[in-house]
């Protein structure tokens, strides 16, 4: 028979440490904010421009209501103000200042407000979530996009049996340009799908991001890896149906960079690393040269014309306007506001006003001139530099030089490389989800350079285990 004693041989049992309800709500709200950014076109197509403004304003106020008190509660030395991505924030300040000389002040004010709103989201997520939680939040966000994309494509293809327009507007009689549709219903034919984001290329980028995040989490041995494989298969299928040449080529670049990192991690000496750098630099040069020489053949392989689907004409038109104000540019507007007189009817594609330059560097030069290009270049170069060494260097803060690598350390580099390659043919890296990832990853790597270590990884259960009881 059990007997109670005042002198037990072990500590009494206690419930396992768990996350607080408040922190769980912060994680859920972060996913909601990230979804509104990554699938902003879905929100726009669902509730219209006024509704999209209301949604973004409400989410931004909520993010400020969560983030500002959290920063205020910490001691002044706790929040790493000096580690903010100042080059990127300087670009944002220049964008706001461009209102003084902008040729399209209304578009500048509107799009800068949008940039400021998504910057708040990025800072909140990077401040309040750990590295592991950020990966999980991105995973959940992308799962929502993939799942909703599959659902809406099935609904249009099997139930409605006709395409739908943004805001569920009535389809006019006769044939209209397919680019006007939100969802075309091409899931079971040879056409490209657009998913819930309403654009085939954006859908392909979401699938690429999903494959990167799912692969990193699988390597990190998270729970329910079988379900993760199922999501990765869905992402691959939707990627193939979206059929974006830029994303296909981006996958090849990401795989080469991943192979380089894994070889660098296996290198046992600085000399070996230098040899690996030399080999992969030669491979990169050869790849670029081959791509330039065989450009027409490569484009023909993917069914593209030699003018890069009209991009050369777009670049020429943008360059002619940009060169008129080469130092500080014509004024910030990312994206271009299609109903502004300065952009309406300026560059047309399939009967629609083009809303970006299809090259982020040329877009920055148009808007903020060479000064903006320098600031943006510093921001992305700093992110790439930190992401590279974040991935290849073994985690170390004392004399122990044999700690294992974390698969999550690959995430910033893979996302950064995909965004930089994307920026050669699109302007997405300077807008919405591209800008969010720039701010989020830059700030997080500067403030928390080690996964699971430091004040930025302050979730006790995830990073350090339950807090030890202090002896009086």
Secondary structure as GFF3:
##gff-version 3
##sequence-region A 1 472
A	DSSP	alpha_helix	21	38	.	.	.	ID=ss1
A	DSSP	alpha_helix	40	73	.	.	.	ID=ss2
A	DSSP	three_ten_helix	81	83	.	.	.	ID=ss3
A	DSSP	alpha_helix	86	97	.	.	.	ID=ss4
A	DSSP	three_ten_helix	98	100	.	.	.	ID=ss5
A	DSSP	alpha_helix	105	128	.	.	.	ID=ss6
A	DSSP	alpha_helix	131	154	.	.	.	ID=ss7
A	DSSP	pi_helix	155	160	.	.	.	ID=ss8
A	DSSP	beta_strand	164	165	.	.	.	ID=ss9
A	DSSP	three_ten_helix	166	168	.	.	.	ID=ss10
A	DSSP	three_ten_helix	178	180	.	.	.	ID=ss11
A	DSSP	beta_strand	181	183	.	.	.	ID=ss12
A	DSSP	alpha_helix	200	219	.	.	.	ID=ss13
A	DSSP	alpha_helix	225	242	.	.	.	ID=ss14
A	DSSP	alpha_helix	245	266	.	.	.	ID=ss15
A	DSSP	alpha_helix	270	293	.	.	.	ID=ss16
A	DSSP	alpha_helix	295	301	.	.	.	ID=ss17
A	DSSP	alpha_helix	311	322	.	.	.	ID=ss18
A	DSSP	three_ten_helix	323	325	.	.	.	ID=ss19
A	DSSP	beta_strand	348	349	.	.	.	ID=ss20
A	DSSP	beta_strand	352	353	.	.	.	ID=ss21
A	DSSP	alpha_helix	360	392	.	.	.	ID=ss22
A	DSSP	three_ten_helix	407	410	.	.	.	ID=ss23
A	DSSP	alpha_helix	411	422	.	.	.	ID=ss24
A	DSSP	three_ten_helix	428	430	.	.	.	ID=ss25
A	DSSP	alpha_helix	432	447	.	.	.	ID=ss26
A	DSSP	three_ten_helix	455	457	.	.	.	ID=ss27
A	DSSP	pi_helix	460	464	.	.	.	ID=ss28
###
